[in-house]
Amino acid sequence: MALVYSTDSGRIAPEKAEAAVPESDGFVRIRRETKGRKGKGVTCISGLGIDEKALKVLAKELKKRSGTGGSVKDFVIEMQGDQRDLAKEMLEKKGYKVKFSGG
């Protein structure tokens, strides 16, 4: 049972465990997904091997360049629409090796 409240310091916030950055095999994978999104296409970028803070900065840059929305979930950048070619071009300029995966 975890300690939730102490009369000394008040409410005690649960300790957040740092999520480990998944290892990269040297290739960034870009795929297009529609499953579970009511037919709307989303470009997913995975395998970057960088921490979450740097991932959010990169996602912001990609979204700004493409003019679309998106998010970062579980070390995967999700961008609205089919942005595979633009993402590949930008990531290659940054020095990443890029592969398309899936259909």
Helices and strands as residue ranges (DSSP letters): E 5-6, E 10-11, E 27-33, E 42-46, H 52-66, E 70-73, E 76-80, H 84-93, E 97-100
